[in-house]
Amino acid sequence: MSFLLPGWFRYPGIVFILAGSVLAYIRFSMGIKPDFLEMQTFAVYSSYFDSKFFQLIGNNMSEEIIGVLVVSGLGFLAFARDKNESVITIHLRVRALFISMYAELCFLILSFVFFYGLAFVYMLILDVCFPLVIFILVYRISLLRRKQVKNA
C-alpha cells in the first residue's frame, strides 16, 4: 500500500510553487496588496488590536493564498510517485524524511536560541516550508547519486 500521490501531481506542484513565489515577490518585495483580495473571512481566532474568536473578520487574503500555493506545491512535488517506484526509492524517501526531520529539529532549536520577537515568528513561517524543501532536495540528490553509480 502506497501513500504517494499519482505522478502527475508533480506538474501542478511546480506550477503552484512558481505562482506562489511570484506572488510572494509581488506582495513582500513590492508591497502590493491587491484590493480585490480584501474580503470578509471566517476566523477561528484572530488577534490584531483585539482578539476575536469564531467571527468574520476583514482581511487581505494575499498572504494566505501565497502560503496555500507554496505549501501545497511543495507537498505535491515531494509526495508524487516517480515513474520507477521501487523498494530502493522507498528506502531513499524514508532516508530523506529522516534527514529532513533532523534538519527541521536543528532549524527549530536554532530559531529558539537565536531569534526573538517578530523575527522568531518569521522563522516559524519559514519553518512551515523548510522540511518539505529539505526532503525534496535530499531525495532528488539521492536519486541522482544512485543513477550516477548505476551508470558508472
Long-range contacts (C-beta under 8 A, 24 or more apart in sequence): 2-81, 2-85, 3-79, 4-79, 4-80, 4-81, 4-85, 5-76, 5-79, 5-80, 5-81, 6-80, 6-81, 7-80, 7-81, 7-82, 7-83, 8-80, 9-76, 9-77, 9-79, 9-80, 10-76, 10-77, 10-80, 12-73, 12-76, 13-72, 13-73, 13-74, 13-75, 13-76, 13-77, 13-80, 14-73, 14-77, 15-73, 16-69, 16-70, 16-72, 16-73, 16-76, 17-69, 17-70, 17-73, 17-74, 17-77, 18-73, 19-69, 19-73, 20-65, 20-66, 20-67, 20-68, 20-69, 20-70, 20-73, 21-70, 23-62, 23-65, 23-66, 23-69, 24-66, 24-70, 27-62, 27-63, 27-66, 33-60, 33-62, 34-60, 34-62, 37-61, 37-62, 37-65, 67-128, 70-129, 71-128, 71-129, 71-132, 74-129, 74-132, 74-133, 74-136, 75-132, 77-132, 77-136, 78-132, 78-135, 78-136, 78-139, 82-143, 88-146, 89-143, 92-139, 92-142, 92-143, 92-146, 93-139, 95-138, 95-142, 96-134, 96-135, 96-138, 96-139, 96-142, 97-135, 99-134, 99-135, 99-138, 100-131, 100-132, 100-134, 100-135, 100-138, 101-131, 103-130, 103-131, 103-134, 104-130, 104-131, 104-134
